[in-house]
Amino acid sequence: MKVSDILRVKGHALYTITPEDSVADAAKIMSEKDIGSLVVMSHGLVVGMLTFREVIAATVRNGGSFGTTSVYRAMDDGPLICTLETELDEVRRMMLDHHARYLPVIENRQLVGVVSFYDVAKTVVDRQNFENRMLKAYIKDWPEDGSKHTEPNLP
């Protein structure tokens, strides 16, 4: 399974912000949209990632308030990225190894989506549920006449 499969189900909704915007504005958008991250864009390119983790850290550094802190001063300017062709197992490994909860999906230098830890977990659970249903259906349809399933002759 690839990132493109996750985005096909999830959709391609994108929430972005600029480096010049304030952390207060970012927090407001994140709260209103009930999202945990914003991709930071400048001149059509991804230049960073702002998650609730960076918002909290910037707030703590500013004595418990947003103040006038810009997104630029708070963002992660080197986020992990993936492509539409990145395999799900690789995304899981990247997220776990780097403690990342959100990965921008880049194709031909353009932002095409964001994959979250939730999206990955949901995909894994949905895939396991599907496989379980298929296995149960297969077992339920197992021939009862013994033509394909026989017990071994034991001495």
C-alpha positions as CSV (number, residue, x, y, z in Angstrom):
1,M,0.0,0.0,0.0
2,K,1.3,3.5,-0.9
3,V,0.6,7.0,0.3
4,S,-1.5,7.6,-2.9
5,D,-3.9,4.9,-1.6
6,I,-4.2,6.7,1.8
7,L,-4.9,10.0,0.1
8,R,-7.4,8.5,-2.2
9,V,-9.5,7.5,0.8
10,K,-8.7,10.4,3.0
11,G,-8.9,13.1,0.4
12,H,-6.5,15.9,-0.5
13,A,-7.7,18.7,1.9
14,L,-4.8,21.0,2.5
15,Y,-4.4,23.6,5.3
16,T,-1.4,26.0,4.9
17,I,0.0,29.1,6.4
18,T,2.9,31.5,5.5
19,P,6.0,32.0,7.6
20,E,5.0,35.7,8.1
21,D,1.7,34.8,9.8
22,S,1.5,34.7,13.6
23,V,1.5,31.6,15.8
24,A,-1.8,33.0,17.3
25,D,-3.4,33.0,13.8
26,A,-2.1,29.5,13.2
27,A,-3.5,28.2,16.5
28,K,-6.8,29.8,15.7
29,I,-7.0,28.0,12.3
30,M,-5.9,24.7,13.9
31,S,-8.6,25.0,16.5
32,E,-11.3,26.0,14.0
33,K,-10.5,23.3,11.6
34,D,-9.8,20.7,14.3
35,I,-6.4,19.8,12.8
36,G,-3.0,19.3,14.4
37,S,-0.8,20.8,11.7
38,L,-0.3,23.4,9.0
39,V,2.0,23.2,6.1
40,V,4.1,26.4,5.9
41,M,4.3,27.6,2.3
42,S,6.3,30.4,0.7
43,H,6.1,31.2,-3.0
44,G,4.4,27.9,-3.7
45,L,6.9,25.7,-2.0
46,V,6.9,23.9,1.3
47,V,9.3,25.6,3.7
48,G,8.2,24.1,7.0
49,M,5.6,22.4,9.2
50,L,3.8,23.8,12.1
51,T,2.2,21.3,14.5
52,F,0.6,21.7,17.9
53,R,4.0,20.6,19.3
54,E,5.7,23.7,17.8
55,V,2.8,25.9,18.9
56,I,3.1,24.7,22.5
57,A,6.9,25.1,22.5
58,A,6.7,28.7,21.1
59,T,4.1,29.6,23.7
60,V,6.2,28.2,26.6
61,R,9.2,30.1,25.3
62,N,7.1,33.3,25.3
63,G,6.1,32.9,28.9
64,G,2.7,31.2,28.3
65,S,1.3,33.5,25.6
66,F,1.5,33.6,21.8
67,G,2.7,37.2,21.8
68,T,3.7,38.3,18.4
69,T,5.7,35.2,17.5
70,S,5.7,34.5,13.8
71,V,5.2,31.1,12.3
72,Y,8.7,31.3,10.9
73,R,10.2,31.5,14.4
74,A,8.2,28.5,15.6
75,M,8.0,26.1,12.6
76,D,10.0,23.0,11.9
77,D,12.0,24.2,8.9
78,G,13.2,20.7,8.0
79,P,10.1,18.4,8.1
80,L,10.2,14.9,6.9
81,I,8.4,14.5,3.6
82,C,7.1,11.6,1.5
83,T,5.7,11.1,-2.1
84,L,2.6,9.5,-3.5
85,E,4.8,6.4,-4.2
86,T,6.2,6.0,-0.6
87,E,5.1,2.7,0.8
88,L,3.0,2.6,4.0
89,D,5.6,0.6,5.9
90,E,8.2,3.3,5.1
91,V,5.9,6.0,6.3
92,R,5.3,4.1,9.5
93,R,9.1,3.7,10.0
94,M,9.8,7.4,9.3
95,M,7.1,8.5,11.7
96,L,8.3,6.2,14.5
97,D,12.0,6.8,14.0
98,H,11.6,10.6,14.0
99,H,8.7,11.0,16.3
100,A,6.8,12.7,13.5
101,R,3.0,12.9,13.5
102,Y,2.5,14.6,10.1
103,L,4.3,14.2,6.8
104,P,3.7,16.6,3.8
105,V,3.3,14.7,0.6
106,I,5.3,16.2,-2.2
107,E,5.0,15.4,-5.9
108,N,7.0,17.3,-8.5
109,R,7.9,19.9,-5.9
110,Q,4.2,20.5,-5.3
111,L,2.3,19.9,-2.0
112,V,-0.4,17.3,-2.8
113,G,-1.5,16.2,0.7
114,V,-0.5,15.6,4.3
115,V,-0.5,12.1,5.9
116,S,-0.9,12.0,9.7
117,F,-0.1,9.3,12.2
118,Y,-3.9,8.9,12.6
119,D,-4.3,8.3,8.8
120,V,-1.6,5.6,8.9
121,A,-3.1,3.9,12.0
122,K,-6.6,4.0,10.5
123,T,-5.3,2.5,7.2
124,V,-3.5,-0.3,9.0
125,V,-6.6,-1.1,11.1
126,D,-8.9,-1.0,8.1
127,R,-6.6,-3.2,6.1
128,Q,-6.4,-5.7,9.0
129,N,-10.2,-5.7,9.4
130,F,-10.7,-6.3,5.7
131,E,-8.2,-9.2,5.8
132,N,-9.9,-10.7,8.8
133,R,-13.3,-10.6,7.1
134,M,-11.9,-12.3,4.0
135,L,-10.2,-15.0,6.1
136,K,-13.4,-15.6,8.1
137,A,-15.4,-15.8,4.9
138,Y,-12.9,-18.2,3.4
139,I,-13.0,-20.4,6.5
140,K,-16.8,-20.3,6.7
141,D,-17.0,-21.5,3.1
142,W,-14.5,-24.4,3.7
143,P,-15.9,-27.6,2.2
144,E,-17.5,-29.8,4.8
145,D,-17.4,-33.1,2.9
146,G,-13.7,-33.5,3.5
147,S,-12.8,-33.5,-0.1
148,K,-10.1,-30.9,0.3
149,H,-9.5,-31.2,4.0
150,T,-8.7,-34.6,5.6
151,E,-7.3,-35.5,9.0
152,P,-4.0,-37.4,8.8
153,N,-4.0,-41.1,9.6
154,L,-2.3,-41.5,12.9
155,P,-0.9,-44.9,14.1
